[in-house]
Amino acid sequence: MNDKQLRIKEVKSADQKNNNLIQSAKNGLSASETAITNGHRRIEQLEREHKQRVQYYHDQINRAIKNAKLYQDEIDELLIRKEALHDDLKTAIHFGEKRCPHCNHYFSPQGYSRHESACSMKPANKAVEEHKEVIDTARANLEARKVELEKQLEELQKKT
């Protein structure tokens, strides 16, 4: 072989190596593009799944709130019913007894006639108690004034 053919052979082999490297780079590029595309698709899919999961938990919370409101309403109704039953029970227990309008205690008819004159919650008895309270507050004010005057007297004695 002559130099020319050797040179052509070297150039062809270098060109073949270069073509192989180009093809390898193209394969790497297409693999990278595929990985990028798949990565974007996976990100979009995960975002959708995340939104769905968040929506699922929001729906679950909203259902729990709705159920709690329903149970609270049911509890309120049952408490009202319980109060009515309690009133019925109280009426049944105190059947045939009289209730004092002043102190709200129940008495048998004979006991009520004795209690009526001595009830401490009658308006006349309350007035006496209120009068006692006025006297007690006035007495407390006078005692406080007395202590104050004694302090002033001690100060005057110290000055002289």
Contacts in CASP RR format, 6 or more apart in sequence:
PFRMAT RR
TARGET T0000
AUTHOR 0000-0000-0000
METHOD contacts of the structure
MODEL  1
MNDKQLRIKEVKSADQKNNNLIQSAKNGLSASETAITNGHRRIEQLEREH
KQRVQYYHDQINRAIKNAKLYQDEIDELLIRKEALHDDLKTAIHFGEKRC
PHCNHYFSPQGYSRHESACSMKPANKAVEEHKEVIDTARANLEARKVELE
KQLEELQKKT
1 9 0 8 1.000
94 106 0 8 1.000
96 108 0 8 1.000
96 109 0 8 1.000
97 106 0 8 1.000
97 107 0 8 1.000
97 108 0 8 1.000
97 109 0 8 1.000
97 112 0 8 1.000
98 106 0 8 1.000
98 107 0 8 1.000
98 108 0 8 1.000
98 109 0 8 1.000
98 112 0 8 1.000
99 105 0 8 1.000
99 106 0 8 1.000
99 107 0 8 1.000
100 106 0 8 1.000
100 107 0 8 1.000
100 112 0 8 1.000
100 115 0 8 1.000
100 116 0 8 1.000
100 119 0 8 1.000
100 121 0 8 1.000
102 119 0 8 1.000
102 121 0 8 1.000
102 122 0 8 1.000
102 123 0 8 1.000
103 119 0 8 1.000
103 120 0 8 1.000
103 121 0 8 1.000
105 115 0 8 1.000
107 115 0 8 1.000
119 125 0 8 1.000
END
